[in-house]
Amino acid sequence: MSELEYGQQRQMEDPSMIGTLRTQAAMIWPLELPILGRLGFANFEQMADLGCGTGEFAGRLVAQWPSLRVRALDMYEGHLALAREAHPQADYPSLDFVQGDARDTGWNSNGLDAVTIRHVLHALPDVDVVLAESKRILKPGGLLYVLAEDYAGLIFDTPGEKAEHLFFDAMPALMQHGTNLFHGRAAHRELRAAGFEDVHVEPLVIDTSNTPRETFAEMLGFWRDGYANFIANALGVPAEQISKRFESLRYTVLDEDRYACWLSFVVSGRKPS
Ligand SMILES: C[S@@+](CC[C@H](N)C(=O)[O-])C[C@H]1O[C@@H](n2cnc3c(N)ncnc32)[C@H](O)[C@@H]1O
């Protein structure tokens, strides 16, 4: 890959991302489902999932609501191939995986009841462009649903150094690569600036009380494998140093005595009618 479309593209397309997306979905879906229900997904007919990755979320959506037609779009053909393999048309007739750019889908205006974007916007320098495109393809009154990450929300009872400080340390350097580790708190303002109405935030607390510790630890292992080098290069330190700090997070969630929590945000808004 010579030219990157965005700074974190290599990490998003790294094989470790497949495990990251699998474990994240396993942890988060049970918390999201009641929110999706309250937001009216049972009544929607047509929607899109932008930056769908390996289809973990889109697949769960149509398994839950089989009459919902979901167009799942991603830039990276590698993830889409896995998504299609895991969700054959015969079993998921209302789900399509398509290659494309969330900044310019080429789809008709005013066509969709909902657009979802999960774990994507923090990594993109041009959030406003994706939000404008989402608004264009939504019907008037249609729902935008964003799962926004904010790494200040990693609250871990780590031994010794507070290992979540890794993300505070990494934040300025990753910002140079177009990644905003504190995007979660900004999403409310960004949706309003893009012209969405009824903008609402629901915090998601993924923690050692509501999530199996093994899954949490597995996810952190994938984060380490995918991001230790990236963060180390950005900070100009050896990768082993950053791996050790991820290991401290993993150690914490595996210790029955210790509590760990990952706070994320569902931010939703409606296109004006
Ligand atoms: C962390 S993954 C999230 C996958 C999925 N939304 C989930 O929650 O499991 C981010 C995905 O966004 C995709 N992506 C990044 N920029 C994109 C763009 N401009 N258009 C379409 N997909 C994009 C990446 O290829 C990657 O698969």
The ligand as an SDF file (V2000), in Angstrom:
LIG
                    3D

 27 29  0  0  0  0  0  0  0  0999 V2000
  -12.8720   -0.5750   13.2330 C   0  0  0  0  0  0  0  0  0  0  0  0
  -13.6460   -1.0620   11.7630 S   0  0  0  0  0  0  0  0  0  0  0  0
  -15.3630   -1.0820   12.2520 C   0  0  0  0  0  0  0  0  0  0  0  0
  -16.1450   -2.1910   11.5910 C   0  0  0  0  0  0  0  0  0  0  0  0
  -17.6240   -2.2840   11.9470 C   0  0  0  0  0  0  0  0  0  0  0  0
  -18.2940   -1.0010   11.8520 N   0  0  0  0  0  0  0  0  0  0  0  0
  -17.8500   -2.8750   13.3150 C   0  0  0  0  0  0  0  0  0  0  0  0
  -18.3280   -2.1370   14.1880 O   0  0  0  0  0  0  0  0  0  0  0  0
  -17.5690   -4.0620   13.5170 O   0  0  0  0  0  0  0  0  0  0  0  0
  -13.5710    0.3730   10.7370 C   0  0  0  0  0  0  0  0  0  0  0  0
  -13.8730    0.0710    9.2800 C   0  0  0  0  0  0  0  0  0  0  0  0
  -14.0770    1.3090    8.5860 O   0  0  0  0  0  0  0  0  0  0  0  0
  -13.6150    1.1350    7.2640 C   0  0  0  0  0  0  0  0  0  0  0  0
  -13.4440    2.4630    6.6540 N   0  0  0  0  0  0  0  0  0  0  0  0
  -12.5800    3.4350    7.0010 C   0  0  0  0  0  0  0  0  0  0  0  0
  -12.7710    4.5270    6.2310 N   0  0  0  0  0  0  0  0  0  0  0  0
  -13.7750    4.2150    5.3760 C   0  0  0  0  0  0  0  0  0  0  0  0
  -14.4290    4.9170    4.3280 C   0  0  0  0  0  0  0  0  0  0  0  0
  -14.0840    6.1870    4.0110 N   0  0  0  0  0  0  0  0  0  0  0  0
  -15.4050    4.3000    3.6650 N   0  0  0  0  0  0  0  0  0  0  0  0
  -15.7720    3.0270    3.9570 C   0  0  0  0  0  0  0  0  0  0  0  0
  -15.1820    2.3130    4.9320 N   0  0  0  0  0  0  0  0  0  0  0  0
  -14.2060    2.9040    5.6380 C   0  0  0  0  0  0  0  0  0  0  0  0
  -12.3410    0.3110    7.4300 C   0  0  0  0  0  0  0  0  0  0  0  0
  -11.9850   -0.3280    6.2280 O   0  0  0  0  0  0  0  0  0  0  0  0
  -12.7490   -0.6560    8.5400 C   0  0  0  0  0  0  0  0  0  0  0  0
  -13.2400   -1.8550    8.0210 O   0  0  0  0  0  0  0  0  0  0  0  0
  1  2  1  0
  2  3  1  0
  2 10  1  0
  3  4  1  0
  4  5  1  0
  5  6  1  0
  5  7  1  0
  7  8  2  0
  7  9  1  0
 10 11  1  0
 11 12  1  0
 11 26  1  0
 12 13  1  0
 13 14  1  0
 13 24  1  0
 14 15  1  0
 14 23  1  0
 15 16  2  0
 16 17  1  0
 17 18  1  0
 17 23  2  0
 18 19  1  0
 18 20  2  0
 20 21  1  0
 21 22  2  0
 22 23  1  0
 24 25  1  0
 24 26  1  0
 26 27  1  0
M  CHG  2   2   1   9  -1
M  END
$$$$
